[in-house]
Amino acid sequence: MAQTVPPIMRPITARAADNGIYIGVYLCVLVLATGFSATVPLAGLLVWGGSLFLPVFMYRLLRKSNISADGGLGFAELWAEGIASFFLGTLFPALLVYGLLRFVAPTFIADTLAGAIEYFEAQGTAEWDAWAENMRGILAGSRMPTAVDVAARLISFNIVVGTVLSMVTAVIVKVAGRRFGSFGRFDNN
């Protein structure tokens, strides 16, 4: 009788580091598209499409890990891998945002606020004028976010979103693995 050898599993940190590179590049593309969307409307579509595709992208990464373990990863391990992947992956776009806002386009936030003020004033209602006045206060005061503020908030936001997304994705990976057999692979056996 032949014995089956359990698969050699890479540690969660190694899998998360690999996934983090992919997620980091993905998020960098979204960051750049977000910046360009102020002047290139088509970039806004890329942001929307990329944001909507992110759960599918995350599913594929976690599914790949589960398949390589022959379905042996539990929910908690898949979830932890997703969280660690997002934590490592969010460092790339945070550095990109910091560099862009600090050195390449230091007036980006102020210019965006000025454009929003013009838009709000053009609406001609009291509510929109109140929004414009609030924005003027931000622009004139010392309440403008710095490049470090934006990068830190981006890290926090991505980790929170990644935690929730990884939880939902881990459940789907486990359910799909049980439902379709072979942990998502469509074998001929």
Solvent accessible surface area in square Angstrom, and as a share of the most:
residue,aa,sasa,rsa
1,M,240,1.07
2,A,98,0.76
3,Q,169,0.75
4,T,128,0.74
5,V,131,0.75
6,P,103,0.65
7,P,57,0.36
8,I,169,0.86
9,M,65,0.29
10,R,118,0.43
11,P,88,0.55
12,I,50,0.25
13,T,98,0.57
14,A,32,0.25
15,R,11,0.04
16,A,1,0.00
17,A,43,0.34
18,D,55,0.28
19,N,11,0.05
20,G,1,0.01
21,I,93,0.47
22,Y,113,0.43
23,I,0,0.00
24,G,0,0.00
25,V,91,0.52
26,Y,37,0.14
27,L,11,0.06
28,C,25,0.15
29,V,72,0.42
30,L,23,0.11
31,V,27,0.16
32,L,72,0.36
33,A,5,0.04
34,T,74,0.43
35,G,29,0.28
36,F,120,0.50
37,S,39,0.25
38,A,72,0.56
39,T,112,0.65
40,V,70,0.40
41,P,115,0.72
42,L,129,0.64
43,A,12,0.09
44,G,18,0.17
45,L,120,0.60
46,L,93,0.46
47,V,34,0.19
48,W,174,0.61
49,G,39,0.37
50,G,11,0.11
51,S,53,0.34
52,L,131,0.65
53,F,92,0.38
54,L,16,0.08
55,P,56,0.35
56,V,71,0.41
57,F,42,0.18
58,M,0,0.00
59,Y,54,0.21
60,R,148,0.54
61,L,16,0.08
62,L,0,0.00
63,R,66,0.24
64,K,133,0.56
65,S,9,0.06
66,N,2,0.01
67,I,30,0.15
68,S,66,0.42
69,A,7,0.06
70,D,72,0.37
71,G,13,0.12
72,G,62,0.60
73,L,6,0.03
74,G,35,0.34
75,F,74,0.31
76,A,72,0.56
77,E,66,0.30
78,L,0,0.00
79,W,73,0.26
80,A,46,0.35
81,E,0,0.00
82,G,0,0.00
83,I,55,0.28
84,A,34,0.26
85,S,0,0.00
86,F,2,0.01
87,F,97,0.40
88,L,64,0.32
89,G,0,0.00
90,T,0,0.00
91,L,72,0.36
92,F,93,0.39
93,P,0,0.00
94,A,5,0.04
95,L,126,0.63
96,L,49,0.24
97,V,15,0.09
98,Y,67,0.26
99,G,22,0.21
100,L,52,0.26
101,L,25,0.12
102,R,128,0.47
103,F,141,0.59
104,V,108,0.62
105,A,38,0.30
106,P,91,0.57
107,T,79,0.46
108,F,72,0.30
109,I,34,0.17
110,A,30,0.23
111,D,88,0.45
112,T,69,0.40
113,L,26,0.13
114,A,39,0.30
115,G,38,0.36
116,A,26,0.20
117,I,13,0.07
118,E,120,0.54
119,Y,122,0.46
120,F,27,0.11
121,E,75,0.34
122,A,81,0.63
123,Q,70,0.31
124,G,61,0.59
125,T,59,0.34
126,A,80,0.62
127,E,119,0.54
128,W,93,0.33
129,D,67,0.35
130,A,54,0.42
131,W,141,0.50
132,A,0,0.00
133,E,104,0.47
134,N,94,0.48
135,M,35,0.16
136,R,89,0.33
137,G,29,0.28
138,I,52,0.26
139,L,62,0.31
140,A,93,0.72
141,G,38,0.36
142,S,116,0.75
143,R,158,0.58
144,M,49,0.22
145,P,40,0.25
146,T,78,0.46
147,A,13,0.10
148,V,93,0.53
149,D,53,0.27
150,V,41,0.24
151,A,11,0.09
152,A,53,0.41
153,R,157,0.57
154,L,36,0.18
155,I,47,0.24
156,S,66,0.42
157,F,127,0.53
158,N,12,0.06
159,I,47,0.24
160,V,95,0.55
161,V,51,0.29
162,G,0,0.00
163,T,40,0.23
164,V,82,0.47
165,L,24,0.12
166,S,0,0.00
167,M,76,0.34
168,V,73,0.42
169,T,4,0.02
170,A,0,0.00
171,V,71,0.41
172,I,89,0.45
173,V,3,0.01
174,K,31,0.13
175,V,79,0.46
176,A,13,0.10
177,G,5,0.05
178,R,181,0.66
179,R,190,0.69
180,F,107,0.45
181,G,32,0.31
182,S,40,0.26
183,F,69,0.29
184,G,5,0.05
185,R,91,0.33
186,F,162,0.67
187,D,78,0.40
188,N,158,0.81
189,N,178,0.92
